[in-house]
Amino acid sequence: MRIGIDCRMYRREIAGIGTYLRNLIFHLAEIDQENEYVLFMTPQDAEEFQVDSGQWTVDRSKFNIQHSKFKIVIVDIHHYSLKEQTKFGRIVESENLDLIHYPNFNHPLLCKTPFVATIHDLIYLHFPGRAMNSPLHRFLYRRLNKHIAKRAKKIIAVSEHTRQDFLENFPCDLEKVEVVYEAALFDRDPTSPTSLRNKLDDNAFDTHRGRISTPRSRTSLNSTLDTQSALSLSKGHSTLPIFLYVGAWRPHKNLVFLIEAFDQVVQEIPKAKLVIVGKVDPAFPEISAKVKELKLEQNVLFTDFVAEQKELERLYQMATAFVFPSLYEGFGLPPLEAAARGVPVICSNRTSLPEVMGEAALFVDPENREAWSEAMLRIVRDEKLRSVLIKKGLVQVEKYSWKKAAKQTLEIYQKAFLQ
């Protein structure tokens, strides 16, 4: 087969879908020696991809951006743009593909190339926010998803919750929609869950913070945070409770609620810290405004988007717990990523999160502020609970694998081609 993949959201700043594409492509390159791939990328995506492909440890005879089985087509057409509908489809058709995979709901409606689409969530249906709240945006969103339900050869849902959500809102043949779970890390990563769990013994836990002791040094944060904030975290951080959130600034992420719940924690532990990792979005000024209103400027720290994985790893190393009070998720990769790094997780009990996290998190109602404050205090004070959550987290993440996801995706390509 000659398979196209829309990689215009490959770059790291796209976060979830970028993570999905990077891991999928890496493992397809590793496992598939028969099919040809055409990757459609913007110049920014292609630049990151070239760097990534040089770092991968896969046999370079199997994967190289110059290799005949992988062709890069540069398309300076951004997602959700008018040109996506007017020009991108013609570019796709010109490549004479047997199939193209769209990794999100957005796709050119008039393109005649058979396609597979991945549905990560229906967030714009349930929580449209300010960017997608106009009648036109709502119409286009429903139109694109209806077209997927009607015309896609196969549909990939990233969880059973997302599968059911899609079928309820955009009915189609039940067999058309298949679940392919995402995963927390590259399987090749030396800090993968298996590698960590193999190092565990009865003395592997720092009982005060509930963190795994690993050979990596616990260095302070670099200039991602301002110097004074970095020092306030690193100086004596073994006794400071540090709560970590990683994700976007969106209404459904419930960050104002989290800050309010954390304020109650600070009443009991004045030096507690909440570190919010994610691109600072001026469209949501109420988040920083809430920090000022509650006078938490010395307790709540915003890092903005963290591009360097090493910087993000340092933040995980310093965290007492990962907090994720989301009102809606299609999968819920951030808490799984935290569990993979040996960080106890407190998360919402809504949508896909109980499905994905199993017994590996402390689940709390994301609309009960007092319950969240109590859970955060409990995880600081209860050494046994932290240790149990860490161990269960490392077991839970082993249920997911990007290599398995790539194999299942390849099987779906084959089914779609044979239809």
N, C-alpha and C positions, 0 to 999 in steps of 0.2 A: 504493500500500500504506500501511497504518497500522502502523508498526513500533515496538515497544517496545524499550528498552534498559535493562537492569538496571544502574543507575549508583550503587548503594549502596557501591561501593568506589572512587568517583571521586577522593576526597580524597588529597592528597599523602602522607599518612602511611601509606597502603596500599602505597606504592612501586610495584612492577611493574605491578599491575593498574590502579592509578590512572593511571600513565603511559599505559598502553594505552588506557584509556577517554578520557582528555583528548585524545589525538592522533586517535583514531578519530572522536570527535564533531566536533572542529574541522574535519576534512577532509570528513566527510559533509555538514556544513553548507555547505562550500564547493562541493562537486561535485554535490549532489543537490537539484534544484529541484522534484521531482515528488512525492516521498513525504512523509508526515507522520510525525513522531517523537514518542513519549511517553517521557520520561526519568524513571525512578523513582529518587528520591534521598532520602537521609536529610537532616535539616536541616543537618548539617555539610557534606555534599556540595553541597547547593544553595547554601550560602553561598559556598563556594569557586568554584563554577561561575559564580555571578553576577559575581564579581570577574574571573574569567578571560574571560568573554564580553565584558566591557567593555574588556579589553586587546587582544583579537584585532583584527587589522587587516583581516579579511575584510569585504566590503561589508555594512554593517549592514542593507541592504534584504533581504539573503539570510539573515541570521542575527541573531536577537535572542531573548532568553528570553521575550519577549512575543509573538513572531511566531507566526502561526497554524500553521506547520509544525512548531513545537517546543513541546510542552507539558511542563511540569514537574509531576510528581505527588510530593508529599512523603509519604514512608512512613517512619515512625520505627520501622523494623524492621531490626535489624542482621544482617549476614551470619552464617551458621552458628548462628542462634538458632532456638528452637522456633517462634517466631512466623513465621519464614521458611516453615515447612512448614504451619502452621495458618491463617495470615492473608494472607500475601503473595500466594499463588496466587489467592485470591478478588479481591484488589485488581487484579491483572493481568487477570483475566477480565472485570472490570467495565469495562475500557477498550475492549473489543471490537476487539482487535488482530488483524491478519492474521498477525502473527509477533512473537515476542519473542526478543531476543538476550541470553543469559546469558554474561557475559564470563569465567566461571569454572565449575568443576564444580558448585558449590552452586546448587541451584534447587529450587522447590517441586514435589515429586513428583506431587502430585494435580492440578496445574494443567493444564487441557485446551487451553490456547492453544498452537498449533504453535510450535516453538522451534528456534533455532540455538544451539549452545554452543561456546565457545572453551576448548580445553584447552592450558594453558600448560606443564604438566609433570605427572608422576605422582610428585611429591616425597613425598606422604604415603604412597604405596605402598612406595617404596624407602627413604626416610629419614623415618619418621613423627615422630621427635623425641619430646619429652615431652608436647606439647600434644595429639597425635593418636595416642597409643600404647595407649589402652585398647581392649579387645575391642569395645566399643560404637562407638567412633570408627572403628575399622578396618572394622567391618561397614557403617556408614553411608557411609563413603567409597566402598567397593566398590559399595554399592547405588546411590548417585548416579551413578557412572560407568557401571554396567551399564544404568541407565535412559537415560542419554545415548546409549549405543551402540544401544539398542533403539528409542528413541522420537524422538530428535532428527531433524529433517528434514535438517540438515547439521551437520557438526562441523568447526570450524576448529582446525588444529594450527599452532603458531607456528614449527615447524621440521620437517624430514623425520625427524629423530631422535624428536621427540615423536609424530609420526604413527605411526611404526613401533612405538614403545613402547606407545601406546594400543591399536593393533590387536593386538599380541601379548597384552596383558592383558585387553582387552575386545573380542573379535572382533565385527566387523560388516562390512557391505558396504564394500569397499575404496573405492568411488567416493563414499561418504558423507563421507569424511574428506579435506579439502583443506588444503594448506599455504599460509598467508599469513604472510610474514615481518614481524616488527616492524622498527623503524628507530631511529636514534640521536637525531634532533632533529626539531623542527618544520621543515618545508621552508622556512618563511618566515624562520627564524632568521638574522640577519645574520652569525652565526659558524658557519653551516652548513659542511659539508665543502667544497662547491663554492667558497664564498666564500674559505675558507682556502687551498685549493689554488691558486686563481687568484692569490693573493698570493705564492706561493712562487717563489723563484729560488735560485740557487746560494748566496746569502748569507743565506737566510732561516732558517738553523739556528744556534742557539746551540750550538756544537760541544762545549762543556764539559758541558752538561746534556742535550743532545739535545732541546732544546725549540724550538718554533717562536717566532720573534720576531714579535709582532703589535703593532698600535698601542695595545692595551690596557695600562694601567699595571699593574705588578706590585706591588700593595699588600699589606700584611700582613693576616693574618686579624683579624677583629674579635672580639667577645666570645663567639663561639661556643666558642672555646677560652679557658681562663683567660689572663689577661694575660701571665704569665710564659712560658707555653707558646707563646703567639703570638709573643712577642719572640724566643724561642729558635729559632723557625722563620724568622722574617723577617730576623733579624740575620745577614747574610752568607749568605742562603739560596742564593745562586748557586753556592756551593761545597759545600753540604751535599747529600748524597743523601737525598731524601725519597720514600719509597714510600707510595703511596696505595691504600687499599681502600675501596670504596663498596658497601654492601650490608647485609643483615640479619645478625643474630646467630643462626645456625641450625647444627645439627651438620654438615650437608652443606657448609656454607660453609668449613669446615676452618680456622677462625681460630686455634685452639690450635696446630695444625700450622704455620700461617704465622708465628706469634709465635716458635715454636721455631726455624724456619728463619732468621728475621730475627736471632735471638740470635747465630747463627754469623756473620752479616754484621757485627754490632756488635763482635765479637771482632777484626775486621780494620779496621773503620771506626767507632770509638767514638762519633762524633757523628751517625751515621746516624739517621734518624727514620722511624717507621712511623705514619702517620695513618690511623685506622680511623673511617670515617664511617658512621653508622647508629645507629638507636635502641638505646640501652643497655638490654639485656634482663636483668633480674635472674634470669630463669629459667636463665641460663647463666653462673653465677658463676665457672666454671672459666677463662673467658677473662681476666678481670681478675686472677684468682688466678695464672694462669701468668705474667703480667707481673710480679707481685710476687715470685713464686718465682725468676724469672730476674733480678730486680733491674733491670728495664728501665723503671722509672717515668719516667725522663728521656728515654727514647727512643721509647716507644709512647704515642701521644696518642689519646684517644677524644673525638670531637666531639659524640656523641649525634646525633639526627636533625637534619639541616640543611634547614630549610624554604625558606630564601631561595636562589633560583637564583644570585644574584650571589655569595653566600658560597661556594657549591659551585664556581663558576667560578674563584674565587681559589685554591681548593685544587688544582684541576686545573692552573692556571698554575704553581704552585710545585712540582708533582710531577716527580721525575726519571723515575719509572715507575709504572705502575698494576699492582697484583698481585692475582691472582684464582685461588686454588688450589682452586676448588670441585670437589667430588666428583660433583656432579650438577647439570645445568641443562637446562631445557626449551628455552631460547633462549640467554640470556646477554647481556642488554642492558648491564650495567655495563662490560665490556671494550670493547664497541662504542662506548659513550658516551665512554669515555676516548680511544679511537682517533680519534673525531670531533673531539676537542679537541687533537689533536697530541701525545698522551702515548704513549710506547712502552708496550706491553702485554706482561706475562708472565702466562700463564694456563695452566690445567689442560688436559691433552690428552684429557679425558673427555667423553662424551655429545655434546651439541650444539655444544660450543665450537669444535672444528676446522671444523665445517660453517659456522658463522656467521663466524668470524674468518679463514678461508682461510689465506693466507700472511702475515697482518698481525699476528702475535703470535709471541712466543717460547714454544713449548709445552713444558711440563714435567710429568712424572708427579706428581700431587698426593699421592702417598704416599712420595715419595723426598725426604727432608728435605735431604740433601746436594746433590742436583741443584738444588733450589730456591735454596739459599744460593749455589751457584755461579752460577746464572742471574742472581740479583740483583746479585752482585758484577760479573759480566760486563757487565751493562747499564750499570753505573756507569762502567766502565773502557773500554768499547769504543764510541768515538764513531761509527764507521762503522755498527755494528749499530743504534745508536739512530736515526741518520738514516734508515737503510733501513726500520726498523719504522714510523717516523713517516710516511714517504712511502707505504708500503704500506697503512698504516692509513687514511689519507685517501682512497686509492683504494677500499679495501674498503667503507667506509661509504657510498659513492655507489651501491653496488649495492642499497641498501635505501631505501625511501621510505614515509613515512606516507601520502602521497597515493595512492601505488600500493596500499598496504595497504587504504585506505578503498575504493578502486575495486573491488578484488578482493572485499572484504567485501560491498559492495553487490551485486555479481554473484551472490554466494552467497545473499543474501537473495532475489534474484529467482528463482534456481533452487529454493530452498526453497518459495517461494510457489506456484510452478507445479507442484509435486509433488502 
